[in-house]
Amino acid sequence: MTATNELAPAWLLHRRPFRNTSLIIDLFLPGQGRVGAVARGGRRNPALAPFLPLWVNLKAGGELFTLRDSEPRGPALSLAGRALFCGFYVNELMMRLLHRDDAHPDLWPVYEGTLTALAGEVPLDVTLRRFERMLLEEVGYGLTLEWDAEGRPLEAGVRYRWVPEQGFVADAGGYPGELLTALGEDRWNDDVRRLAKALLREALAPHLGDRPLRSRELFR
């Protein structure tokens, strides 16, 4: 994005203080992906808040953009309690898995749809698992829930262990094949929900490293 007077849609993912009154912010834009920017005097701007859809005007300049203008493009999403914690978790995953200035246009509707779902009636854990799967797919580490590492269809009655960068391998201590298939087909019950939580945590772990997710502490 170059210096123009055009406003682009964006969401704020993260903010931290900078100097006396400014902020360093991370934004998510449909055409640019995650970008960093300096918001001069940003601590006085109530629009620079998470879960508030924004219009922004950015000026390129070095490692970070400069935020020249911002305004709401709609009302803030009504997230409270555990739904709010889930929103912070989604944003933290975006911060940890997306590189700056790497466009992810297909992820834009996924992210917006996830935030909307968190404010709706879909069970929160189902919304999070769907997002985690799509985020992993977007960054090139998607779960293939139709066949094993050898290209054979997953079978009911067979258990499988997840091996990063390979896929599912038959293992008596692994996940039931019929539940993996149900997850792949977006068919949810209590058993699938428990499996999905364990499997997605396992699949995300190599990309998160040893530093714990701060948002997970909120649920405790």
C-alpha positions in Angstrom: 0.0 0.0 0.0 1.4 3.4 -1.0 0.6 6.9 0.2 -2.9 7.6 -1.2 -6.0 9.1 0.2 -7.9 5.8 -0.3 -9.3 4.0 2.8 -8.9 0.2 3.0 -10.9 -2.2 5.2 -9.0 -3.6 8.2 -9.2 -5.2 11.6 -6.9 -4.5 14.5 -5.1 -7.6 15.7 -2.7 -6.2 18.3 -1.6 -2.9 19.8 1.3 -1.9 22.2 2.4 1.5 23.6 5.0 3.5 21.7 6.6 6.6 23.1 4.3 8.9 25.0 1.0 8.8 23.2 1.5 6.6 20.2 0.9 2.9 19.4 2.5 0.2 17.3 -0.3 -1.7 15.8 -0.8 -4.9 13.8 -3.6 -4.7 11.3 -5.1 -7.4 9.0 -6.1 -6.2 5.5 -7.6 -8.3 2.7 -5.0 -7.3 0.2 -1.9 -7.0 2.3 -2.4 -9.5 5.1 -0.9 -8.7 8.5 0.9 -5.3 8.5 2.6 -3.3 11.2 2.1 0.4 11.6 2.9 3.3 13.8 -0.2 5.2 15.0 0.9 8.6 16.2 -1.3 9.8 19.1 -3.1 6.4 18.7 -3.7 6.0 22.5 -6.2 8.8 22.2 -8.1 7.2 19.3 -11.0 5.0 20.6 -11.4 3.4 17.1 -8.1 1.6 17.5 -9.6 -1.3 19.3 -10.0 -5.0 18.5 -13.3 -6.4 17.1 -14.2 -3.0 15.6 -14.2 -3.0 11.7 -12.1 -0.2 10.4 -11.3 1.9 7.4 -7.6 2.8 7.4 -5.2 4.9 5.3 -1.6 3.8 5.5 1.6 5.4 4.3 4.6 3.2 3.5 7.9 4.1 5.0 10.6 1.6 6.2 9.8 -1.5 8.2 6.5 -0.1 9.5 3.7 1.8 7.8 2.4 5.0 9.3 -1.3 5.2 10.0 -2.5 8.4 8.4 -6.2 8.0 9.1 -8.7 5.5 10.6 -12.4 5.4 11.2 -15.0 2.7 12.0 -16.7 1.0 9.1 -19.4 -0.5 11.3 -20.3 -1.1 14.9 -18.1 -3.1 17.2 -18.8 -6.8 17.5 -20.6 -7.7 20.7 -18.2 -10.1 22.3 -18.3 -10.7 26.0 -17.1 -13.3 28.5 -15.8 -16.5 26.9 -16.6 -15.2 23.4 -14.3 -12.2 24.1 -11.5 -14.6 25.2 -12.0 -16.6 22.1 -11.7 -13.4 20.0 -8.3 -12.7 21.6 -7.3 -16.2 21.0 -8.1 -15.9 17.3 -6.1 -12.7 17.1 -3.2 -14.2 18.8 -3.1 -17.1 16.4 -3.2 -14.7 13.5 -0.2 -12.8 15.1 1.8 -16.0 15.6 1.1 -17.8 12.4 1.0 -15.0 9.8 4.1 -13.3 8.6 3.9 -9.5 8.1 3.3 -8.2 4.6 2.3 -11.7 3.3 -1.1 -11.4 1.6 -3.8 -13.9 2.5 -7.0 -12.7 0.7 -8.7 -16.0 1.1 -8.3 -15.7 4.9 -10.1 -12.4 5.1 -13.7 -13.8 4.8 -12.7 -16.6 7.1 -11.5 -14.2 9.8 -14.5 -11.9 9.5 -16.9 -14.9 9.5 -15.2 -16.4 12.6 -15.6 -13.1 14.6 -19.2 -12.9 13.5 -19.8 -16.6 14.6 -18.3 -15.9 18.0 -21.0 -13.3 18.5 -23.7 -15.8 17.4 -25.3 -19.1 18.4 -22.7 -21.6 17.1 -20.8 -23.3 20.0 -17.6 -21.4 20.6 -15.4 -24.5 20.5 -16.8 -25.5 17.1 -16.1 -22.0 15.7 -12.6 -22.1 17.0 -11.8 -25.5 15.6 -13.1 -24.5 12.2 -11.0 -21.4 12.3 -7.9 -23.3 13.4 -8.3 -25.8 10.5 -8.7 -23.0 7.9 -5.8 -21.0 9.3 -3.5 -24.0 9.1 -4.7 -24.7 5.6 -4.0 -21.1 4.6 -0.4 -21.2 5.8 0.3 -24.5 4.1 -0.1 -27.0 7.0 -3.7 -28.2 6.5 -5.0 -31.4 7.9 -6.0 -34.0 5.4 -8.9 -35.8 6.9 -9.8 -38.0 4.0 -6.8 -40.4 3.8 -3.7 -41.5 5.6 0.0 -40.7 4.9 0.1 -43.5 2.3 -2.9 -42.1 0.4 -5.3 -44.7 1.7 -8.8 -43.6 2.8 -9.2 -43.4 6.6 -11.2 -46.3 7.9 -13.7 -46.7 10.7 -12.4 -49.0 13.4 -8.8 -48.0 12.8 -6.9 -45.5 14.9 -4.5 -43.0 13.6 -1.6 -40.9 15.0 -0.9 -37.5 13.5 2.7 -37.1 12.2 3.6 -33.4 11.3 4.3 -32.9 7.6 3.3 -36.5 6.8 -0.2 -37.1 7.9 -2.1 -39.9 9.7 -0.4 -43.2 10.4 -2.2 -46.2 11.8 -1.5 -46.5 15.5 -3.5 -48.3 18.2 -3.1 -45.3 20.5 -4.3 -42.7 18.0 -7.5 -41.1 17.0 -10.5 -43.2 15.8 -10.8 -43.0 12.0 -14.6 -42.6 12.1 -14.2 -39.5 14.2 -11.5 -38.0 12.0 -13.8 -38.5 9.0 -16.7 -36.9 10.8 -14.5 -33.9 11.6 -13.5 -33.6 7.9 -17.1 -33.6 7.0 -18.0 -31.0 9.6 -20.3 -33.4 11.5 -20.1 -32.5 15.2 -21.0 -34.4 18.3 -19.3 -34.5 21.8 -16.7 -37.1 20.8 -15.8 -35.2 17.6 -15.5 -32.0 19.6 -13.1 -33.6 22.1 -11.0 -35.1 19.3 -10.9 -31.8 17.4 -9.6 -29.9 20.4 -6.8 -32.4 21.0 -5.9 -32.8 17.3 -5.8 -29.1 16.5 -3.8 -28.3 19.6 -1.3 -31.0 18.4 -1.3 -29.7 14.9 -0.7 -26.1 16.0 2.0 -26.8 18.5 5.0 -27.0 16.0 4.1 -23.5 14.7 3.7 -21.9 18.1 6.9 -23.0 19.6 7.6 -23.0 23.4 6.2 -19.6 24.1 2.7 -20.1 25.6 -0.4 -18.4 24.2 -1.3 -15.6 26.5 -5.0 -15.8 25.5 -5.2 -19.4 26.8 -4.5 -18.1 30.3 -7.8 -16.1 30.1 -9.8 -19.3 30.1 -8.3 -20.3 33.5 
